[in-house]
Amino acid sequence: MDTEYYIDYYDLERSHWWFTARIDILESILSKRILVNTEPNTSIKILNVGVATGATTEMLSKYGEVKSLEYDKDCCQFLFDKTGIQAVNASVTDMPFEDNSYDLVCAFDVIEHVENDFLAIQEIDRVLKPGGFTFTTVPAFQFLWGDHDLINHHFRRYTRTNYNKLLSSSTITTTYLNYFNFWLFLPISLVRVCSKVLTLAFQKKEQKSSDTEGINSNKLIGTLLGGIFNSEKYLLHLGIRLPFGVSIVHIGKKKHHHS
C-alpha cells in the first residue's frame, strides 16, 4: 500500500466519528470489565496485535506497557516515523514472543484478516499469561459481507456463537461476549444488502468503496452518527446483551494450569 493510504488512515483513526466512537467504547469496556480485575497501581504488560496507524496503542498506553505487532512492514515504518511507536513486524499466527508473556492481549478487528483464524487464537493463547485477558473485536454476520470486506482483505465475518466456539478451542474462557454498533446495524444492513441486490440487477460494478468513505463528508451527520454510536457505551455499561450489531466484542480469561 502507498504512504498516501497510511496518511489518510492515520487521520481517519483520529478524526472519523466511527473510529473515535469505537475507541471510546473499547476504552470504556477495558476499564469496566478488565482493569477492575487487575491489581491496582501495577503496570500491566499489554500486547496490541494489528496496530495499524497506532490509535489503539495510544489509548492502551494509558493503562500499561504496550508492545505493538503489525503484519504490514510499510505500515510499521510509517507508524515509527509518524508516532515513534516501534511495532514488531510479524504475523499473529507466528509471534516472536515467549510463552505466558502478557497480562492482556488485544486484537481489534484483526482475526477476520487471518486465513487460519484457529492458529491466530492458539498463538494469542500461547503468549498470554495464565489469569491474563484477551480483548478482541471482529465484524459480525456474513450476510453483511460487501465491498468494505473486500477492500480490507477480510476472510470472513462472525456470529457470537461461532466466534465464541473459535475462542473456546484454546484455554481461554469467555468472560464477556456481546454485539456492538447496534444502533447503526439497520441502516448499514440496508445499504449493504441493497447494494448487493442492485449489483445483481445491473450486473455492473462501480468502484468499490469501504464503509468509512463517503460518510465523513458531512460534519454535522458525522457528529450525529458518532454520538449515536458512542451512546452504546451506556447500554454496554448496564450489561445489556445486544441482540445484534455490526461488530462483536469478546473478553476471555486464560485458565490457570493445575498441576
Secondary structure, 3 states (H helix, E strand, C coil): CCHHHHHHHHHHHHHCHHHHHHHHHHHHHHHHHCHHHCCCCCCEEEEEECCCCCHHHHHHCCCEEEEEEECCHHHHHHHHHHHCCCCEECECCECCCCCCCEEEEEEECCHHHCCCHHHHHHHHHHHEEEEEEEEEEEEECHHHCCHHHHHCCCCCCECHHHHHHHHCCCCEEEEEEEEECCCCHHHHHHHHHHHHHHHHHHCCCCCCCCCCCCCCCCHHHHHHHHHHHHCHHHHHHCCCCCCCCCEEEEEEEECCCCC
